């Protein structure tokens, strides 16, 4: 139990804190399937960027809501889940055990995460086709399915 709490609240001071209206930073990650995904790949269509760690209780509660929205809007919206300090095998094990099919990139450090935020997970950024953040969520409070669905209804 202590590990679950530590994984959510052990944050580094400083770093970015992107807000609605900001453009997403330039980044590139390797996805689980081996393909590369960059911020440039997200331009031209709406996207949802999710930062998480599966040892975080709030992330465990929120990811199934994101999964459900992904199932409904995945053809219109590009979804990418990016782990914060978690290995690919650990993410894959939790994904498989919980029926999650979101495309993900496992990051064993915080370098990509810290381009977006300095603390708190889950972090969810709803991004328009021009790369501008339309809405952002963290763990206070975590968004539910209805909130997330309403964010994508206009796409």
N, C-alpha and C positions, 0 to 999 in steps of 0.2 A: 504494500500500500504506500509506503513512503516513497518508493521509486516512482509511482504514478504521480504523486504530488510534486516531487522534485522535477520530473520531466516537464511539467506545465509551468512552474513558477521560477525555475532556475534561469534567469534571464541576464543578459549582459546590458550594462548601461550604455548610453550613447547609440549611435547608429541612426538609420533612417526612420521616419514615421510618416509614411505616405498617407494622404487623405484624398477624399473625393475631389476631383478637379485636377489632381496631379497626373502626369504621364508616368507609365511604368518605366522603370530603369532598363537599361540594356543588360541582358543576361543570356546565358546559354547553358542548357543542362542536357545530360544524356538521359533519355527515357529508359524505362525498364526493358523495352524491346530492342534497345541498342541505337535507336534513332536519336538524332540531335534535335533539340527544340530551342529556338531563340525567341527573344521578345519580338523580333521582326516577323517571325512566323505567325504571331498572334494578330498582326495588323490585317485589316480587311474583313474581320468578323469579330463578333463579341466573344469574350473569353471569361473564364472563371479560374483564378489562380488560388489554390488552397495550400497553406503551409500547415504542417501537422507533425505529430510524433505519436505513434500508436500506444506509447506508454502513458500518454496524457488522457485522463478521464474525460475532460471536456471534448477532446478530439474524438475519442471513442463514441461519444454521444452524438457528435455533430456529423461525422463522416457518413453515417447511413442516410441522413437528410440530404447531404450533397449527392450521394449515390442516386437517390430517388429522383432528384432534379436532373442529374446527368442522364438518367434513363429517359426522361421526358424531353429534354432539350439538347441532348448531345449531338443531334444533327444540325442544329442551328448555332450552337455555342461551343467553342473549343474549351475543354476542361483539362487542367493539368494540376495534379497534386504533387507537392514538393516536400519531401521530409526534411525535418530540421534535426540534424545529428542522429540519423538512424540508417542502419545498413539495409541494403536491398533485400537480403534474405529475411530479415525481421519484418520488414514491410510486407513482403510477399506472403509470409506465413499468416500475418494478421488479415491481410486482404482475403486470402483463401478461406480462412476460418470464419469470416464474416460476410462472405458473398459480395465483396466490393470489386468492381470492375473498372473503376476510374483509372485512366492512364496516370502513371506516377513516375517520378524521378527520385531516387534515393540519394540524399546528400548526407555525408557523414560529418559535415561541419555546418557552420552557419553563414557561409559566405554569400550565398544567394538570398537567404532569408534576411540578412542584415541590409541588403539593398532596399528592402521593403519596410522592415520594422526592426525595432530593437528589443521588443518584449512581447509576450503573450502569444499563445497558440490555443486553439486554432486561429489562424488569420485567413480571411477569405476576401479576395478582391474581385469585384465584378467590374469588368473592363469593356469599354465600347470598342468599335471597330477601328478607331483611330489611336487606340492605346491609352486612352484617358480613363482613370478610375472613376466609375460612376457611384460605387458604393463599397464600403469596407466594413468588415465584421471582425471582432475578436471574441474573447471569452467572456465579455462583460456587456451584455449577456450573449451567449451563443445563439446564433440564429436557428430557428426551426424550419421545417419543411415549407410551411405557408409563407414565411418571410422570403426565403430563397426563391420559391416559385414565383412570387409576385415581382421579384427583380428581373426575372427572365421573360415574363409575360409580354413585354413590349418588343422583344427581339423577333 
